[in-house]
Amino acid sequence: MKKYLTLTASLFATLSLAGMSKATLAQGAVPPCGPAAQLGAEYAANVDANARCFELRMYTVDPAQVGTGDFNGGIDELHQRFREEEAAIFERHGADVIGVWQDVSRPNTLIWMLAYRDAAHRAEVWAKFAADPAWTALRTKYNVPLSPPQVFYMSATDYSDLK
């Protein structure tokens, strides 16, 4: 993964305090994100013309389901899945993996951020990822029970160092 400027704790604090139910979106319901020209007027004034679409995802393992049914792993297996190949599969299909973090206030939560050219590029990357046999094999190998992910879509402001 590429090295980027350190993201401040205030980003995570802000997102944690935000109304999660409003910010959590279904997998297919991606709002416009990316360059200012692709956004509505209420957002475009503060977004850079060359901004990418950033996606922050929080995955929380449901410990009550670990070891039940065909679930065979917890947070350590989720990290191993990312370590072994999940992040690399996304990069292979065109996503830029900004970083992956262990949430130190919630031990069963992994947080990661990806970047795309725009929302259309995101859809293309996810379609290729979902169809990749390597993903199917990896998901089977590390079948971790997750609660629905918390997902945030963001466009960089015109004054942000990270675009």
Summary of the structure (lengths in Angstrom):
residues: 163
radius of gyration: 16.1
end to end distance: 16.5
largest distance: 49.5
contacts: 459
relative contact order: 0.26
helix: 37%
strand: 20%
